[in-house]
């Protein structure tokens, strides 16, 4: 263990000890463990240690309804940022730090409140652990609101992650402040459809070939990650019966074809078909939407071939949804859609889903 790692560990242990002492000395303050049944989680989360659930996929959220004037979240993180919502409205962004565990909101009026944190950043920023809540004096945890009955899973690449969507410039020295999964087209469409969502996405990944790979096929394209509870842990597999979506939206292909050498079109089609077959095996009744640009880099015809092949095989609940190239004035970090462009993408996708699903 290096000097920095030892220092971080010592700092964390010291902070945890001091924090526990402060809580115990604070009249009426209470700690709510992470496995309290009144906490409401959404997204792929590893509960193998129920007192310290961990996660790294974008869009994971934790919601609590409580009575009290303050609330704190115990997060062991350091790489990720979180949107914080109070009573359904965004109030701040929490940037996490490796030597800090407690992130708080206070000064609330008396009465019941709902607080929710949503992971803005994607898997490349590391694994987070949630270790419970701290309610201020007299605070009590309440039963959470009912979950939406509708469920949508969004899988794919940086477009799904919301890469750079809060930037107004093409060049970003640091991606972290500008990435907001909540403003990506998926969550925007899900909110319009009143659906709970999961995001399983990783920037730079393709069906066969990741962005910039010198080969036509990468050893770790998106399908190799799809079955993981935590992206950075290949040993734990997701239980697909745990959360069954009504619909799955796939956005994959930009990274396969945007740089040379491009994969062979038939190999791409076959790889896409294998992914759909895997999804269909996990979710026999789900509607599947293949979302792709009809402009550059020119792979949409292959996606349409995939959909046609599924229809010929008798699977009629697979759909192609195309969208035009995004104008440069609506692009953010590294030529990715800004939030306004994601709104337009959602407006293309959402009505198709609403009509076909009967929502």
C-alpha positions as a Python dict, from the first residue, in 0.01 Angstrom:
ca = {
    (1, 'X'): (0, 0, 0),
    (2, 'X'): (143, 338, -103),
    (3, 'X'): (179, 646, 114),
    (4, 'X'): (-127, 814, -36),
    (5, 'X'): (-342, 503, 8),
    (6, 'X'): (-235, 471, 374),
    (7, 'X'): (-307, 840, 432),
    (8, 'X'): (-655, 808, 276),
    (9, 'X'): (-733, 501, 486),
    (10, 'X'): (-615, 668, 809),
    (11, 'X'): (-814, 981, 726),
    (12, 'X'): (-1129, 779, 656),
    (13, 'X'): (-1097, 578, 979),
    (14, 'X'): (-1035, 898, 1177),
    (15, 'X'): (-1332, 1073, 1016),
    (16, 'X'): (-1563, 776, 1075),
    (17, 'X'): (-1460, 763, 1443),
    (18, 'X'): (-1513, 1137, 1493),
    (19, 'X'): (-1844, 1129, 1305),
    (20, 'X'): (-1976, 838, 1512),
    (21, 'X'): (-1880, 1024, 1828),
    (22, 'X'): (-2059, 1340, 1712),
    (23, 'X'): (-2375, 1146, 1626),
    (24, 'X'): (-2375, 969, 1961),
    (25, 'X'): (-2332, 1302, 2144),
    (26, 'X'): (-2594, 1488, 1940),
    (27, 'X'): (-2924, 1474, 2119),
    (28, 'X'): (-3188, 1300, 1912),
    (29, 'X'): (-2972, 1237, 1605),
    (30, 'X'): (-3021, 893, 1453),
    (31, 'X'): (-2844, 674, 1200),
    (32, 'X'): (-3053, 480, 949),
    (33, 'X'): (-2878, 169, 813),
    (34, 'X'): (-2858, 116, 438),
    (35, 'X'): (-3079, -193, 461),
    (36, 'X'): (-3374, -11, 618),
    (37, 'X'): (-3681, -121, 419),
    (38, 'X'): (-3807, 237, 395),
    (39, 'X'): (-3515, 339, 173),
    (40, 'X'): (-3597, 320, -198),
    (41, 'X'): (-3324, 224, -444),
    (42, 'X'): (-3329, 229, -825),
    (43, 'X'): (-3067, 94, -1065),
    (44, 'X'): (-2828, -198, -1052),
    (45, 'X'): (-2689, -219, -699),
    (46, 'X'): (-2486, -490, -527),
    (47, 'X'): (-2652, -575, -195),
    (48, 'X'): (-2417, -862, -106),
    (49, 'X'): (-2328, -649, 199),
    (50, 'X'): (-2668, -497, 279),
    (51, 'X'): (-2511, -245, 518),
    (52, 'X'): (-2284, -115, 242),
    (53, 'X'): (-2450, -156, -98),
    (54, 'X'): (-2221, -59, -385),
    (55, 'X'): (-2280, 60, -738),
    (56, 'X'): (-2112, 225, -1036),
    (57, 'X'): (-2362, 238, -1327),
    (58, 'X'): (-2496, 588, -1410),
    (59, 'X'): (-2838, 698, -1293),
    (60, 'X'): (-2846, 488, -976),
    (61, 'X'): (-3065, 663, -719),
    (62, 'X'): (-3145, 646, -347),
    (63, 'X'): (-3465, 800, -213),
    (64, 'X'): (-3584, 861, 143),
    (65, 'X'): (-3899, 1018, 282),
    (66, 'X'): (-3865, 1154, 634),
    (67, 'X'): (-3978, 1400, 896),
    (68, 'X'): (-3708, 1632, 1020),
    (69, 'X'): (-3505, 1942, 953),
    (70, 'X'): (-3183, 1777, 828),
    (71, 'X'): (-3061, 1465, 653),
    (72, 'X'): (-2716, 1329, 575),
    (73, 'X'): (-2601, 1058, 333),
    (74, 'X'): (-2303, 843, 423),
    (75, 'X'): (-2120, 782, 96),
    (76, 'X'): (-1782, 615, 56),
    (77, 'X'): (-1687, 757, -280),
    (78, 'X'): (-1452, 1019, -415),
    (79, 'X'): (-1494, 1004, -790),
    (80, 'X'): (-1866, 1052, -854),
    (81, 'X'): (-2111, 1342, -844),
    (82, 'X'): (-2480, 1333, -748),
    (83, 'X'): (-2782, 1542, -826),
    (84, 'X'): (-2972, 1609, -504),
    (85, 'X'): (-3349, 1659, -512),
    (86, 'X'): (-3567, 1781, -228),
    (87, 'X'): (-3940, 1722, -260),
    (88, 'X'): (-3890, 1645, -629),
    (89, 'X'): (-3690, 1959, -714),
    (90, 'X'): (-3313, 1977, -774),
    (91, 'X'): (-3141, 2176, -500),
    (92, 'X'): (-2768, 2108, -534),
    (93, 'X'): (-2494, 1881, -671),
    (94, 'X'): (-2273, 1682, -436),
    (95, 'X'): (-1915, 1635, -549),
    (96, 'X'): (-1770, 1347, -345),
    (97, 'X'): (-1422, 1337, -194),
    (98, 'X'): (-1212, 1038, -88),
    (99, 'X'): (-1152, 1177, 263),
    (100, 'X'): (-1516, 1263, 333),
    (101, 'X'): (-1811, 1036, 413),
    (102, 'X'): (-2097, 1262, 517),
    (103, 'X'): (-2296, 1487, 280),
    (104, 'X'): (-2583, 1683, 433),
    (105, 'X'): (-2886, 1901, 370),
    (106, 'X'): (-3041, 2103, 651),
    (107, 'X'): (-3266, 2395, 734),
    (108, 'X'): (-3586, 2221, 622),
    (109, 'X'): (-3927, 2327, 748),
    (110, 'X'): (-4101, 2094, 989),
    (111, 'X'): (-4303, 1820, 826),
    (112, 'X'): (-4251, 1540, 576),
    (113, 'X'): (-3991, 1570, 301),
    (114, 'X'): (-3856, 1350, 23),
    (115, 'X'): (-3486, 1356, -61),
    (116, 'X'): (-3329, 1173, -353),
    (117, 'X'): (-2974, 1150, -482),
    (118, 'X'): (-2908, 1045, -843),
    (119, 'X'): (-2564, 940, -966),
    (120, 'X'): (-2475, 1185, -1245),
    (121, 'X'): (-2147, 1027, -1346),
    (122, 'X'): (-2076, 697, -1519),
    (123, 'X'): (-1878, 387, -1435),
    (124, 'X'): (-1539, 531, -1530),
    (125, 'X'): (-1547, 740, -1212),
    (126, 'X'): (-1540, 438, -984),
    (127, 'X'): (-1747, 235, -739),
    (128, 'X'): (-1951, 403, -465),
    (129, 'X'): (-2068, 260, -132),
    (130, 'X'): (-2374, 384, 56),
    (131, 'X'): (-2360, 335, 432),
    (132, 'X'): (-2690, 481, 547),
    (133, 'X'): (-2859, 805, 648),
    (134, 'X'): (-2819, 1042, 940),
    (135, 'X'): (-3135, 1222, 1050),
    (136, 'X'): (-3112, 1528, 1271),
    (137, 'X'): (-3271, 1568, 1612),
    (138, 'X'): (-3623, 1426, 1618),
    (139, 'X'): (-3603, 1301, 1260),
    (140, 'X'): (-3791, 987, 1159),
    (141, 'X'): (-3789, 783, 839),
    (142, 'X'): (-4126, 742, 666),
    (143, 'X'): (-4270, 499, 414),
    (144, 'X'): (-4147, 594, 64),
    (145, 'X'): (-4381, 689, -221),
    (146, 'X'): (-4512, 415, -449),
    (147, 'X'): (-4278, 315, -730),
    (148, 'X'): (-4382, 372, -1091),
    (149, 'X'): (-4535, 56, -1232),
    (150, 'X'): (-4368, 106, -1572),
    (151, 'X'): (-4003, 10, -1617),
    (152, 'X'): (-3752, 89, -1894),
    (153, 'X'): (-3391, -25, -1929),
    (154, 'X'): (-3153, 191, -2134),
    (155, 'X'): (-2832, 24, -2249),
    (156, 'X'): (-2539, 136, -2458),
    (157, 'X'): (-2271, 400, -2492),
    (158, 'X'): (-2182, 760, -2403),
    (159, 'X'): (-2507, 899, -2547),
    (160, 'X'): (-2694, 687, -2294),
    (161, 'X'): (-2462, 805, -2012),
    (162, 'X'): (-2521, 1173, -2083),
    (163, 'X'): (-2153, 1229, -2159),
    (164, 'X'): (-2072, 1602, -2148),
    (165, 'X'): (-2437, 1703, -2177),
    (166, 'X'): (-2403, 2007, -1948),
    (167, 'X'): (-2115, 2156, -2147),
    (168, 'X'): (-2154, 2434, -2401),
    (169, 'X'): (-1808, 2376, -2553),
    (170, 'X'): (-1667, 2091, -2758),
    (171, 'X'): (-1347, 2073, -2555),
    (172, 'X'): (-1370, 1984, -2185),
    (173, 'X'): (-1056, 1960, -1975),
    (174, 'X'): (-1250, 1759, -1716),
    (175, 'X'): (-1559, 1555, -1801),
    (176, 'X'): (-1685, 1501, -1447),
    (177, 'X'): (-1857, 1839, -1387),
    (178, 'X'): (-2040, 1826, -1720),
    (179, 'X'): (-2182, 1474, -1718),
    (180, 'X'): (-2539, 1437, -1597),
    (181, 'X'): (-2715, 1105, -1655),
    (182, 'X'): (-3049, 1258, -1552),
    (183, 'X'): (-3041, 1486, -1858),
    (184, 'X'): (-2969, 1209, -2109),
    (185, 'X'): (-3247, 1113, -2350),
    (186, 'X'): (-3334, 796, -2156),
    (187, 'X'): (-3428, 946, -1820),
    (188, 'X'): (-3596, 1238, -2000),
    (189, 'X'): (-3817, 995, -2196),
    (190, 'X'): (-3876, 780, -1886),
    (191, 'X'): (-4006, 1078, -1690),
    (192, 'X'): (-4242, 1166, -1973),
    (193, 'X'): (-4365, 807, -1973),
    (194, 'X'): (-4387, 798, -1591),
    (195, 'X'): (-4152, 501, -1576),
    (196, 'X'): (-3871, 390, -1347),
    (197, 'X'): (-3546, 337, -1537),
    (198, 'X'): (-3218, 150, -1518),
    (199, 'X'): (-2911, 266, -1711),
    (200, 'X'): (-2648, 12, -1814),
    (201, 'X'): (-2407, 214, -2023),
    (202, 'X'): (-2036, 278, -2072),
    (203, 'X'): (-1878, 548, -2287),
    (204, 'X'): (-1677, 431, -2584),
    (205, 'X'): (-1830, 84, -2604),
    (206, 'X'): (-1970, -78, -2916),
    (207, 'X'): (-2142, -397, -3023),
    (208, 'X'): (-1812, -540, -3151),
    (209, 'X'): (-1558, -261, -3146),
    (210, 'X'): (-1487, 9, -2892),
    (211, 'X'): (-1399, 364, -2994),
    (212, 'X'): (-1051, 400, -3138),
    (213, 'X'): (-959, 31, -3121),
    (214, 'X'): (-687, -62, -3371),
    (215, 'X'): (-870, -386, -3446),
    (216, 'X'): (-1208, -459, -3601),
    (217, 'X'): (-1314, -636, -3283),
    (218, 'X'): (-1243, -538, -2922),
    (219, 'X'): (-1188, -789, -2644),
    (220, 'X'): (-1433, -605, -2413),
    (221, 'X'): (-1720, -447, -2611),
    (222, 'X'): (-2046, -361, -2439),
    (223, 'X'): (-2204, -711, -2445),
    (224, 'X'): (-1922, -843, -2222),
    (225, 'X'): (-2030, -598, -1948),
    (226, 'X'): (-2407, -625, -1978),
    (227, 'X'): (-2463, -900, -1720),
    (228, 'X'): (-2271, -733, -1436),
    (229, 'X'): (-2428, -593, -1120),
    (230, 'X'): (-2128, -363, -1077),
    (231, 'X'): (-1947, -285, -1400),
    (232, 'X'): (-1602, -298, -1243),
    (233, 'X'): (-1666, -639, -1083),
    (234, 'X'): (-1680, -922, -1336),
    (235, 'X'): (-1746, -1177, -1062),
    (236, 'X'): (-2098, -1071, -966),
    (237, 'X'): (-2377, -1128, -1219),
    (238, 'X'): (-2705, -943, -1236),
    (239, 'X'): (-3022, -1136, -1149),
    (240, 'X'): (-3253, -1048, -1437),
    (241, 'X'): (-3560, -1165, -1243),
    (242, 'X'): (-3496, -893, -983),
    (243, 'X'): (-3622, -610, -1202),
    (244, 'X'): (-3808, -690, -1525),
    (245, 'X'): (-3851, -396, -1767),
    (246, 'X'): (-4144, -346, -1998),
    (247, 'X'): (-3907, -202, -2258),
    (248, 'X'): (-3536, -202, -2341),
    (249, 'X'): (-3375, 75, -2547),
    (250, 'X'): (-3039, 2, -2715),
    (251, 'X'): (-2803, 270, -2846),
    (252, 'X'): (-2489, 104, -2984),
    (253, 'X'): (-2300, 150, -3310),
    (254, 'X'): (-2148, 498, -3303),
    (255, 'X'): (-1826, 365, -3154),
    (256, 'X'): (-1812, 64, -3387),
    (257, 'X'): (-1812, 279, -3701),
    (258, 'X'): (-1689, 629, -3616),
    (259, 'X'): (-1319, 541, -3655),
    (260, 'X'): (-1114, 299, -3862),
    (261, 'X'): (-1091, 6, -3897),
    (262, 'X'): (-1465, -39, -3904),
    (263, 'X'): (-1604, -387, -3830),
    (264, 'X'): (-1749, -594, -4110),
    (265, 'X'): (-2116, -510, -4144),
    (266, 'X'): (-2230, -872, -4124),
    (267, 'X'): (-2025, -929, -3809),
    (268, 'X'): (-2187, -621, -3656),
    (269, 'X'): (-2535, -743, -3750),
    (270, 'X'): (-2467, -1085, -3604),
    (271, 'X'): (-2325, -933, -3286),
    (272, 'X'): (-2629, -707, -3247),
    (273, 'X'): (-2859, -1006, -3301),
    (274, 'X'): (-2676, -1199, -3028),
    (275, 'X'): (-2731, -912, -2786),
    (276, 'X'): (-3102, -896, -2869),
    (277, 'X'): (-3131, -1271, -2827),
    (278, 'X'): (-2971, -1237, -2484),
    (279, 'X'): (-3213, -959, -2391),
    (280, 'X'): (-3507, -1157, -2521),
    (281, 'X'): (-3398, -1458, -2317),
    (282, 'X'): (-3386, -1243, -2003),
    (283, 'X'): (-3706, -1049, -2074),
    (284, 'X'): (-3940, -1258, -2293),
    (285, 'X'): (-4218, -997, -2295),
    (286, 'X'): (-4015, -676, -2324),
    (287, 'X'): (-4049, -439, -2620),
    (288, 'X'): (-3704, -369, -2764),
    (289, 'X'): (-3615, -40, -2935),
    (290, 'X'): (-3299, -4, -3144),
    (291, 'X'): (-3218, 368, -3139),
    (292, 'X'): (-2966, 495, -3394),
    (293, 'X'): (-2868, 799, -3595),
    (294, 'X'): (-2967, 786, -3962),
    (295, 'X'): (-2672, 1012, -4053),
    (296, 'X'): (-2298, 984, -3991),
    (297, 'X'): (-2129, 737, -3936),
    (298, 'X'): (-2378, 547, -4153),
    (299, 'X'): (-2461, 228, -3966),
    (300, 'X'): (-2839, 265, -3933),
    (301, 'X'): (-2911, 36, -4231),
    (302, 'X'): (-2736, -245, -4041),
    (303, 'X'): (-2957, -183, -3738),
    (304, 'X'): (-3261, -199, -3964),
    (305, 'X'): (-3133, -534, -4093),
    (306, 'X'): (-3118, -654, -3733),
    (307, 'X'): (-3480, -555, -3673),
    (308, 'X'): (-3588, -716, -3999),
    (309, 'X'): (-3415, -1040, -3904),
    (310, 'X'): (-3594, -1046, -3568),
    (311, 'X'): (-3928, -988, -3736),
    (312, 'X'): (-3860, -1274, -3978),
    (313, 'X'): (-3781, -1492, -3678),
    (314, 'X'): (-4125, -1412, -3537),
    (315, 'X'): (-4020, -1147, -3282),
    (316, 'X'): (-4244, -855, -3376),
    (317, 'X'): (-4177, -646, -3064),
    (318, 'X'): (-3842, -516, -3187),
    (319, 'X'): (-3841, -168, -3340),
    (320, 'X'): (-3601, 61, -3522),
    (321, 'X'): (-3614, 428, -3418),
    (322, 'X'): (-3393, 666, -3613),
    (323, 'X'): (-3287, 1022, -3549),
    (324, 'X'): (-3098, 1276, -3765),
    (325, 'X'): (-2747, 1402, -3699),
    (326, 'X'): (-2729, 1657, -3419),
    (327, 'X'): (-2626, 2009, -3530),
    (328, 'X'): (-2287, 2123, -3404),
    (329, 'X'): (-2432, 2410, -3204),
    (330, 'X'): (-2612, 2152, -2987),
    (331, 'X'): (-2298, 1948, -2913),
    (332, 'X'): (-2097, 1951, -2591),
    (333, 'X'): (-1785, 1767, -2472),
    (334, 'X'): (-1611, 1578, -2752),
    (335, 'X'): (-1902, 1627, -2994),
    (336, 'X'): (-2163, 1469, -2767),
    (337, 'X'): (-2523, 1596, -2737),
    (338, 'X'): (-2594, 1883, -2501),
    (339, 'X'): (-2896, 1857, -2273),
    (340, 'X'): (-3115, 2041, -2527),
    (341, 'X'): (-3021, 1783, -2792),
    (342, 'X'): (-3108, 1501, -2553),
    (343, 'X'): (-3449, 1662, -2505),
    (344, 'X'): (-3502, 1640, -2882),
    (345, 'X'): (-3385, 1279, -2891),
    (346, 'X'): (-3632, 1194, -2615),
    (347, 'X'): (-3910, 1362, -2813),
    (348, 'X'): (-3833, 1130, -3106),
    (349, 'X'): (-3817, 815, -2896),
    (350, 'X'): (-4095, 876, -2644),
    (351, 'X'): (-4397, 891, -2881),
    (352, 'X'): (-4290, 573, -3056),
    (353, 'X'): (-4266, 394, -2724),
    (354, 'X'): (-4595, 539, -2603),
    (355, 'X'): (-4778, 420, -2917),
    (356, 'X'): (-4629, 71, -2936),
    (357, 'X'): (-4652, 3, -2562),
    (358, 'X'): (-5002, 147, -2538),
    (359, 'X'): (-4898, 393, -2269),
}
